[in-house]
Structure formats: structure tokens, C-alpha cells
Amino acid sequence: MLELKNISLDFKEFSLKDISFTVEQGEYFVLLGKSGAGKSLILEIIAGMLKPGSGKVILSDKDITEERIQKRQVAIVFQDYAVFPHLSVKENICYPLKGNKMNKAERVKRVMELGERLGIHHLLDRKTTTLSGGELQRVALARALAMDPKCILLDEPLSALDVQLQHDLRTMLRKLNKEGLTIIHVTHDYEEAVSLADRVGIIDSGTIEQIGTLKEVFHSPKSLYIANLTGIKNFYNAEITGVGRALLEQKKKISLTYHGDEKSGSVLFRAEDVVISCEPIISSFANSFKGTILHISPTVNGIEILVDTGIRLTSLITEQSVKKLELKEGKVVYVNFKASAVRFIASRK
């Protein structure tokens, strides 16, 4: 549906290098990377705000690389919202409709529809200077959707919001995507990727390092940069089965401290929080599983121990601990971790 082919750009002292990826119709694609990695430049090239030095942008089999911004059928929502402070909410939403062939009645109808769809119908007559961050973000989204774009681009849409507003906007974005909207979302926050993405692309210093599903990227990072950025090896599909209980990959029951209402999602916990022992530990560890060591791998941060317990769990320990416990591949051990170490993130669906 949207394809970037070998996009390169020299911008001041920064360069995008041979950027290529495809986003399918109705997909939620997240570009994940640290600040300054080139994420926003890619969005601006797709939107037509910047022209690439080389390469092509293809939308629905049409080359739009040289197309005017107004003709691209792509909309962008900026991190700082970029709403017009001197206009009302409805005037902001209506602004992109003024240049098309809609009559006034059709424009009013479209604004009302978008107000209802994004839950801001009661704010239409308000000035944007009186709105909260979450309300401003919804106004910016409504304005972006006014021209019914084929694809919407989101530049760090959650970064300026508090925790509750982030949750509300995630819910809204899932709803829009489920209705068929194609979304490309850039962020530095891996939790946003986990909660929203169908697929994720990792970008570093102007280069795409890896593209894949969350499991592919989190379980099998192709570089040290990706491993450090995500920092997560223990990442699983999960169903909440009761208060403080979850089932991982339809196989392994664990304890956790989640008390929300969502039932389906993902569970993750750090390898550093997984303790290896040769015997069961009687302590505050709510989760303790017997398994067999599959691999022992040295890393820059310690020694990774991969244990098969029915599902594969990873622990990161010191070289001294490996020697003290006399760990080796094939040895039967116990892996232990606290319920408080487990984080549950609700599914995008």
C-alpha cells in the first residue's frame, strides 16, 4: 500500500541512508528509535514536506515522490499538535476542507462526523487555547482525518501526555486502526510499540536496522543497538486468567501484579530480574519454574542463560554466578522471578 524505495537524504549534518520498507493497507506500523535517529525526517518525506535526495515514495502503486502535499492523500499529526490557536475546534477541523469542492453543508456534516468519531463533539465551539493536551491531540487527529487520507503519520503522539491521557489516546488509535486506517507511528518508547504495532521497524543513525513482528525483533535482535534499545528478551502473548494471574503462550501460568480490566495482551520482564538456582528457592519469588539450560551466551552486560521451562525464559547473570552454580548447557535448574517484575501491556486489538 505504502512503499519507500531506497530513500536517501542529506539534511544538515545528518543523513538518511537507503531507507526501504512497505506498510500494508490497514496495518499499524511503528518506527522505533532514539531521539535523532531520523524517524521524523522519514515522516516528513512521506508527507511531502521534504524531498529525498534519491529514492521513491509509492502509495497505492502510484509514485508520489514529487506530488504536492495537498494531493498525496497522506496526513501528518505533529508532536506539538500544530493546531491554530486563533481558530475554534470546528474551524481547525474544517480548515483542510476549504480548498476542495465540498459545499458548506457538506463541510459542516464532515466536521460533526469527525467530532463524534473522536469524542470531541462537545468541544467544537471551544477555542483550542482552552483545551487539554489530550483534547488537542484529538483535534489534530480529526483535522488530519478530514480529507479521508489513505495513510496517517503520527510523530511521537503520546510523548507530551500524562499516563491516563496516553491510555485514552492508545484506545482511540486502536479503534481508528481497527476501522481500517493505515497508521505509521514514530516513537522512542518500546511500550508504545508493544501496545499498538502490527510490525515494528528499528532505526538508528539514519539506517533501518531491522523490521519484523514484535516477537521477531524482541526475541531475535539483529544488532547490539536493537538489543539495548528494547532490552527485553522475555516477551510473551498473555491472557489474564484471574486476579494476579496470567497464562503465557497458552502454556505457562504465572503470577503478576496487574489489576486492570483488559484480559488479552503481552507480558514482559527483564532478564536481569530472573534468578537462576540449582534448587527451589523459598522466598518472595512468586514464580519458580524447573527447566533445562539450552544456551549460555556471553554479552557485554553479563552472561545470558536461556532455559526451556515449557516456554523459553532468559536470565542475565554474572560470570561469577555461572561458575559458582556450575552452569552448563543441559543442566536442570530453577528460574525464579517476582510478580512485581512482570509488566502486562494490553493488546492493540
C-alpha positions as CSV (number, residue, x, y, z in Angstrom):
1,M,0.0,0.0,0.0
2,L,2.8,2.5,1.0
3,E,6.3,1.7,0.0
4,L,9.6,3.5,0.5
5,K,12.2,2.5,-2.1
6,N,15.9,3.3,-1.3
7,I,15.2,6.7,0.2
8,S,18.3,8.7,1.0
9,L,18.7,12.3,2.2
10,D,21.5,14.6,3.4
11,F,19.9,17.0,5.9
12,K,22.3,19.5,7.6
13,E,24.8,17.2,9.3
14,F,22.5,14.1,9.2
15,S,21.9,11.5,6.5
16,L,19.1,9.0,5.9
17,K,20.7,6.0,4.1
18,D,18.8,3.7,1.7
19,I,15.5,3.6,3.7
20,S,13.2,0.9,2.3
21,F,10.1,-0.6,3.8
22,T,6.5,-1.4,3.0
23,V,3.3,-0.8,5.0
24,E,0.2,-2.8,4.1
25,Q,-3.3,-1.4,3.9
26,G,-4.8,-1.3,7.4
27,E,-1.5,-2.0,9.1
28,Y,-0.2,-0.3,12.3
29,F,3.5,0.2,11.6
30,V,5.8,1.7,14.3
31,L,9.2,3.2,13.7
32,L,11.1,2.8,16.9
33,G,14.4,4.6,17.6
34,K,16.2,7.0,19.9
35,S,15.9,10.8,19.5
36,G,17.8,12.0,16.5
37,A,17.7,8.6,14.7
38,G,15.8,10.1,11.7
39,K,12.3,9.0,12.4
40,S,10.6,12.4,11.9
41,L,12.6,13.0,8.7
42,I,11.1,9.9,7.2
43,L,7.6,11.0,8.1
44,E,8.2,14.4,6.5
45,I,9.4,12.8,3.3
46,I,6.3,10.6,3.2
47,A,4.1,13.7,3.8
48,G,5.9,15.7,1.1
49,M,7.4,18.3,3.4
50,L,10.9,17.2,2.4
51,K,12.1,15.9,-1.0
52,P,14.5,12.9,-0.8
53,G,17.9,13.1,-2.4
54,S,17.2,9.8,-4.0
55,G,14.6,7.0,-3.9
56,K,10.8,6.9,-4.3
57,V,7.6,7.0,-2.2
58,I,4.9,4.8,-3.6
59,L,1.3,5.0,-2.4
60,S,-1.3,2.5,-3.8
61,D,1.0,1.7,-6.8
62,K,1.4,5.5,-7.6
63,D,4.7,7.3,-7.4
64,I,4.0,10.3,-5.1
65,T,7.6,11.4,-4.6
66,E,7.1,14.7,-6.4
67,E,3.4,15.1,-5.6
68,R,2.2,18.2,-3.9
69,I,1.4,17.9,-0.2
70,Q,-2.3,18.6,-0.8
71,K,-2.5,15.8,-3.4
72,R,-0.7,13.0,-1.6
73,Q,-3.7,11.5,0.3
74,V,-1.4,11.4,3.4
75,A,-1.9,13.3,6.6
76,I,0.6,14.0,9.4
77,V,0.0,14.8,13.1
78,F,2.9,16.5,14.9
79,Q,4.2,16.0,18.4
80,D,3.2,19.6,19.4
81,Y,-0.3,19.2,17.7
82,A,0.2,22.3,15.5
83,V,-3.4,23.4,15.8
84,F,-4.3,27.1,15.0
85,P,-4.7,28.9,18.4
86,H,-6.9,31.7,16.8
87,L,-9.5,29.2,15.5
88,S,-12.1,27.2,17.2
89,V,-12.1,23.4,17.3
90,K,-14.5,23.1,14.4
91,E,-12.6,25.7,12.4
92,N,-9.4,23.8,12.9
93,I,-11.0,20.6,11.7
94,C,-12.7,22.3,8.7
95,Y,-9.5,24.1,7.6
96,P,-8.2,21.4,5.2
97,L,-11.7,21.1,3.6
98,K,-11.8,24.7,2.4
99,G,-9.8,24.1,-0.7
100,N,-11.8,21.2,-2.0
101,K,-15.2,21.0,-3.8
102,M,-17.3,20.4,-0.7
103,N,-20.1,22.9,-0.2
104,K,-20.7,24.4,3.3
105,A,-23.3,21.9,4.3
106,E,-21.1,19.0,3.4
107,R,-18.2,20.6,5.4
108,V,-20.4,21.0,8.4
109,K,-21.5,17.4,8.2
110,R,-17.9,16.2,7.9
111,V,-16.8,18.2,10.9
112,M,-19.7,16.9,13.0
113,E,-19.0,13.3,11.9
114,L,-15.3,13.6,13.0
115,G,-16.3,15.3,16.2
116,E,-18.4,12.3,17.1
117,R,-15.8,9.8,15.9
118,L,-13.1,11.2,18.0
119,G,-15.2,12.1,21.0
120,I,-14.8,15.9,20.8
121,H,-18.3,16.8,19.5
122,H,-18.9,18.7,22.8
123,L,-15.7,20.8,22.2
124,L,-16.4,22.0,18.6
125,D,-17.2,25.6,19.6
126,R,-14.3,26.0,22.0
127,K,-11.0,27.8,21.3
128,T,-8.1,25.4,21.2
129,T,-6.2,27.6,23.8
130,T,-8.7,26.2,26.4
131,L,-8.1,22.5,25.7
132,S,-6.0,19.9,27.5
133,G,-3.2,18.0,25.8
134,G,-5.3,15.0,25.2
135,E,-8.1,17.1,23.7
136,L,-5.6,19.0,21.4
137,Q,-4.3,15.7,20.2
138,R,-7.8,14.6,19.2
139,V,-8.4,17.8,17.4
140,A,-5.2,17.4,15.5
141,L,-6.2,13.8,14.6
142,A,-9.7,15.0,13.5
143,R,-8.1,17.7,11.2
144,A,-5.8,15.1,9.8
145,L,-8.7,12.8,9.0
146,A,-10.8,15.5,7.5
147,M,-9.7,14.8,3.9
148,D,-10.0,11.0,4.4
149,P,-6.3,10.2,3.8
150,K,-5.2,6.7,2.8
151,C,-2.5,6.8,5.5
152,I,-1.9,8.9,8.6
153,L,1.5,9.7,10.1
154,L,2.0,10.2,13.8
155,D,5.1,11.9,15.2
156,E,5.6,10.9,18.9
157,P,1.8,11.4,19.6
158,L,1.9,10.2,23.2
159,S,5.1,11.8,24.5
160,A,3.5,15.0,25.9
161,L,0.6,13.3,27.6
162,D,0.2,12.0,31.2
163,V,-0.3,8.3,31.8
164,Q,-4.1,8.4,31.8
165,L,-4.3,10.5,28.6
166,Q,-1.8,8.1,27.0
167,H,-4.1,5.2,27.8
168,D,-7.1,7.1,26.3
169,L,-5.3,8.0,23.1
170,R,-3.9,4.5,22.6
171,T,-7.5,3.2,22.9
172,M,-8.6,5.8,20.3
173,L,-5.7,4.9,17.9
174,R,-6.5,1.2,18.2
175,K,-10.1,2.0,17.3
176,L,-9.2,4.0,14.3
177,N,-6.8,1.3,13.1
178,K,-9.4,-1.4,13.6
179,E,-11.8,0.7,11.4
180,G,-9.2,0.2,8.6
181,L,-7.0,3.3,8.9
182,T,-3.4,2.7,7.9
183,I,-1.1,4.2,10.5
184,I,2.7,4.9,10.6
185,H,3.7,5.9,14.1
186,V,7.2,7.0,15.2
187,T,8.3,6.8,18.9
188,H,11.3,6.3,21.1
189,D,9.2,4.3,23.6
190,Y,9.1,0.5,23.1
191,E,6.0,0.2,25.3
192,E,4.1,2.2,22.7
193,A,5.3,-0.2,20.0
194,V,4.2,-3.2,22.1
195,S,0.7,-1.8,22.8
196,L,0.0,-0.7,19.2
197,A,2.1,-2.2,16.5
198,D,1.4,-5.0,14.0
199,R,5.1,-4.7,12.9
200,V,8.0,-2.5,14.1
201,G,11.0,-1.0,12.3
202,I,14.1,-0.2,14.3
203,I,16.0,2.9,13.1
204,D,19.5,4.1,14.2
205,S,21.5,6.9,12.8
206,G,19.5,7.2,9.6
207,T,19.5,3.5,8.8
208,I,16.8,0.8,9.2
209,E,18.4,-1.9,11.4
210,Q,15.5,-4.4,11.5
211,I,11.9,-4.8,10.5
212,G,9.6,-7.5,11.8
213,T,6.9,-8.5,14.2
214,L,7.3,-7.6,17.9
215,K,8.4,-11.2,18.7
216,E,10.9,-11.3,15.8
217,V,12.5,-8.0,16.9
218,F,12.4,-8.5,20.7
219,H,13.4,-12.2,20.7
220,S,15.9,-12.1,17.9
221,P,17.5,-8.6,17.7
222,K,19.9,-8.3,14.8
223,S,22.3,-5.9,16.4
224,L,23.6,-4.8,19.8
225,Y,21.8,-1.5,19.3
226,I,18.4,-3.2,19.0
227,A,19.1,-5.4,21.9
228,N,19.9,-2.4,24.1
229,L,17.0,-0.3,22.7
230,T,14.4,-2.9,23.5
231,G,16.2,-4.5,26.4
232,I,13.6,-7.3,26.5
233,K,14.1,-11.0,25.9
234,N,11.2,-12.3,28.0
235,F,8.3,-11.2,25.9
236,Y,5.1,-13.3,25.5
237,N,1.5,-13.3,24.4
238,A,-0.6,-13.4,27.6
239,E,-4.2,-13.8,28.8
240,I,-5.2,-12.6,32.3
241,T,-6.9,-15.6,33.9
242,G,-7.7,-14.1,37.3
243,V,-6.6,-11.5,39.8
244,G,-2.8,-11.5,39.7
245,R,-2.6,-14.5,37.3
246,A,-1.8,-14.9,33.6
247,L,-1.3,-17.6,31.1
248,L,1.7,-17.2,28.8
249,E,1.6,-18.6,25.2
250,Q,-1.3,-20.8,26.3
251,K,1.3,-22.9,28.2
252,K,2.7,-21.3,31.4
253,K,0.8,-19.9,34.4
254,I,2.5,-17.0,36.2
255,S,1.8,-14.5,39.0
256,L,1.9,-10.8,38.3
257,T,0.7,-7.6,40.0
258,Y,-1.7,-6.4,37.2
259,H,-5.2,-5.3,38.4
260,G,-6.7,-3.7,35.2
261,D,-9.7,-4.7,33.2
262,E,-8.0,-5.8,29.9
263,K,-7.6,-9.5,29.5
264,S,-5.5,-10.0,26.4
265,G,-2.1,-8.6,25.7
266,S,1.6,-9.1,26.2
267,V,3.8,-9.8,29.2
268,L,7.4,-8.8,29.5
269,F,10.1,-8.8,32.2
270,R,13.8,-8.1,32.2
271,A,16.3,-10.9,32.1
272,E,18.1,-9.2,35.0
273,D,15.1,-9.9,37.2
274,V,15.2,-13.6,36.5
275,V,17.3,-15.5,39.1
276,I,18.8,-18.9,38.4
277,S,19.1,-21.5,41.2
278,C,20.0,-25.2,41.4
279,E,17.3,-25.9,44.0
280,P,13.9,-24.4,44.6
281,I,14.1,-21.1,46.5
282,I,11.8,-20.4,49.5
283,S,11.4,-16.6,49.3
284,S,9.4,-13.8,47.9
285,F,9.7,-15.2,44.3
286,A,6.1,-15.8,43.2
287,N,7.2,-17.5,40.1
288,S,9.6,-20.5,40.1
289,F,9.9,-23.0,37.2
290,K,12.1,-26.0,36.6
291,G,13.8,-26.2,33.3
292,T,16.8,-27.2,31.2
293,I,19.6,-24.8,30.1
294,L,19.6,-24.6,26.3
295,H,22.3,-21.9,25.7
296,I,24.8,-19.9,27.7
297,S,25.9,-16.8,25.8
298,P,28.4,-14.1,26.9
299,T,27.2,-10.5,26.3
300,V,28.6,-7.1,27.2
301,N,26.3,-6.9,30.2
302,G,26.8,-10.3,31.6
303,I,26.0,-14.0,30.7
304,E,22.6,-14.8,29.2
305,I,21.1,-18.1,30.2
306,L,18.3,-19.5,28.0
307,V,16.2,-22.1,29.9
308,D,13.4,-24.2,28.5
309,T,10.6,-24.4,31.1
310,G,7.9,-25.3,28.6
311,I,8.4,-21.7,27.4
312,R,11.9,-20.3,26.9
313,L,13.0,-17.9,29.7
314,T,16.1,-15.8,29.6
315,S,18.2,-14.8,32.7
316,L,21.1,-12.3,32.7
317,I,23.7,-13.1,35.4
318,T,27.3,-12.6,36.2
319,E,30.2,-14.8,35.1
320,Q,30.9,-15.4,38.8
321,S,27.4,-16.8,39.3
322,V,27.8,-19.1,36.3
323,K,31.0,-20.6,37.9
324,K,29.5,-20.8,41.4
325,L,26.4,-22.6,40.2
326,E,28.5,-24.7,37.8
327,L,26.0,-23.9,35.0
328,K,26.3,-25.7,31.6
329,E,24.1,-26.5,28.7
330,G,21.8,-29.4,29.5
331,K,21.8,-28.8,33.3
332,V,18.5,-28.8,35.1
333,V,17.9,-25.5,37.1
334,Y,15.2,-23.3,38.5
335,V,14.3,-19.9,37.2
336,N,12.7,-17.5,39.6
337,F,11.2,-14.0,39.3
338,K,8.9,-11.8,41.4
339,A,5.3,-11.0,40.4
340,S,6.2,-7.3,40.7
341,A,8.9,-7.7,38.0
342,V,6.2,-8.7,35.4
343,R,4.6,-6.0,33.2
344,F,1.4,-6.6,31.4
345,I,0.5,-4.4,28.3
346,A,-3.0,-4.6,26.9
347,S,-3.3,-5.9,23.3
348,R,-3.8,-3.4,20.4
349,K,-6.9,-5.5,19.4
